[in-house]
Amino acid sequence: MAVKDQVITDNYAIYNDDCIEVMENLPKDKIHFSIYSPPFGGLYHYSSNDRDLSNCQDYEEFFEHYGYVVEELNRVTMPGRITAVHCTDVPSGNSGKDYLIDFPGDIIRLHEKCGFHFIARHTIWKEPLWVRNRTMTHNLSHKTIVDDAVYGGVASADYLLIFRKHGENKVPVAHPTGLSHYAGECPLPEEVLKYKDWGGKQTENRYSHQIWRRYASSVWDDINQFRVLPFADCKEEDDEKHVHPLQLDIIDRAITLRSNVGETVLTPFMGVGSESYVAVGLGRKAVGIELKTSYYRQAVKNMENAPEYTKPGTTQGDLFE
Ligand SMILES: C[S@@+](CC[C@H](N)C(=O)[O-])C[C@H]1O[C@@H](n2cnc3c(N)ncnc32)[C@H](O)[C@@H]1O
């Protein structure tokens, strides 16, 4: 397969090209888990390449294009295994009088059509003032509710949608000594720390039980929003919008929970490499694909450091503090 560029090591393969073309060359039923953020239905525009999903003419064309991605993801995934999609509600514009498009709902319906069951939704809380300052969303301000609250917006949550491919899972994703690290910003209670890696009866494993209660929550309000990979260096002068890397805590939770050590994690929209980076750091193998060369180059640099990924809640502090 001819791609613009690639790096292949024992632990990962990353490609600079169109994810649909690269996935067409991957074998059927071999990927154990996938996780990614697609371009948000045209909300951000990453490049003028006509294969860039953020560069579609309209929302319908985006879904036609994205449909090929989900079909390929279904083909390459092992029966009974999981794909996780990070997304949000998409605003119709930023005039101050806008409405929201149910992007997560459309993603769910597409996956159901392509051979997946929708099995879970995690809602990732966002602090309104922080979102306002970052996005300059006009309807998200105290002034809006002072002037006319019918136009008042919200700091939309992010979602991690979890889908399982039809068919029976032949290799269980087991955690025989429970979950042994917590990715998030609210430390576990002191009294459960002694149960970490508990080898006895798992009904007694209070450490893992605490983590499970947080990870199985429909609302994740304990994600560190600032623990992300470096990305500022890959900004190009004519970039209209810039990539926002996915928070490492979200990726860590999903990969830890839903895949076994040594298995392969696929990311079709790799950006600067966050998902592949965490996958390798957690002892999985990664396959990542990114169309935009400046992001791909940043991913190449980030992947070189992947073995040093520090699991949060272990001994060291956060990676980029
Ligand atoms: C939301 S960003 C992903 C960011 C990533 N999660 C990270 O943490 O860096 C979506 C990415 O999809 C890429 N992209 C868009 N169309 C693509 C295509 N056809 N094939 C591969 N990548 C594509 C964009 O360039 C952008 O980097």
The ligand as an SDF file (V2000), in Angstrom:
LIG
                    3D

 27 29  0  0  0  0  0  0  0  0999 V2000
  -10.8090   15.7080   16.2100 C   0  0  0  0  0  0  0  0  0  0  0  0
   -9.2870   15.5410   15.3910 S   0  0  0  0  0  0  0  0  0  0  0  0
   -8.5170   14.2050   16.2500 C   0  0  0  0  0  0  0  0  0  0  0  0
   -7.6040   14.6470   17.3590 C   0  0  0  0  0  0  0  0  0  0  0  0
   -6.9730   13.4800   18.1100 C   0  0  0  0  0  0  0  0  0  0  0  0
   -7.9800   12.7900   18.8940 N   0  0  0  0  0  0  0  0  0  0  0  0
   -5.8290   13.9550   18.9930 C   0  0  0  0  0  0  0  0  0  0  0  0
   -5.9330   13.7930   20.2200 O   0  0  0  0  0  0  0  0  0  0  0  0
   -4.8880   14.5450   18.4730 O   0  0  0  0  0  0  0  0  0  0  0  0
   -9.7520   14.8120   13.8680 C   0  0  0  0  0  0  0  0  0  0  0  0
   -8.5900   14.5270   12.9420 C   0  0  0  0  0  0  0  0  0  0  0  0
   -9.0430   13.8270   11.7930 O   0  0  0  0  0  0  0  0  0  0  0  0
   -8.1780   14.1550   10.7220 C   0  0  0  0  0  0  0  0  0  0  0  0
   -8.8130   13.7040    9.4570 N   0  0  0  0  0  0  0  0  0  0  0  0
   -9.8490   14.2610    8.7810 C   0  0  0  0  0  0  0  0  0  0  0  0
  -10.1670   13.5130    7.6930 N   0  0  0  0  0  0  0  0  0  0  0  0
   -9.3350   12.4410    7.6990 C   0  0  0  0  0  0  0  0  0  0  0  0
   -9.1920   11.3070    6.8520 C   0  0  0  0  0  0  0  0  0  0  0  0
   -9.9640   11.1200    5.7740 N   0  0  0  0  0  0  0  0  0  0  0  0
   -8.2450   10.3770    7.1770 N   0  0  0  0  0  0  0  0  0  0  0  0
   -7.4430   10.5380    8.2630 C   0  0  0  0  0  0  0  0  0  0  0  0
   -7.5270   11.6270    9.0860 N   0  0  0  0  0  0  0  0  0  0  0  0
   -8.4650   12.5550    8.8220 C   0  0  0  0  0  0  0  0  0  0  0  0
   -7.9980   15.6570   10.8880 C   0  0  0  0  0  0  0  0  0  0  0  0
   -6.8530   16.1350   10.1940 O   0  0  0  0  0  0  0  0  0  0  0  0
   -7.8530   15.7690   12.4130 C   0  0  0  0  0  0  0  0  0  0  0  0
   -6.5200   15.6900   12.8010 O   0  0  0  0  0  0  0  0  0  0  0  0
  1  2  1  0
  2  3  1  0
  2 10  1  0
  3  4  1  0
  4  5  1  0
  5  6  1  0
  5  7  1  0
  7  8  2  0
  7  9  1  0
 10 11  1  0
 11 12  1  0
 11 26  1  0
 12 13  1  0
 13 14  1  0
 13 24  1  0
 14 15  1  0
 14 23  1  0
 15 16  2  0
 16 17  1  0
 17 18  1  0
 17 23  2  0
 18 19  1  0
 18 20  2  0
 20 21  1  0
 21 22  2  0
 22 23  1  0
 24 25  1  0
 24 26  1  0
 26 27  1  0
M  CHG  2   2   1   9  -1
M  END
$$$$
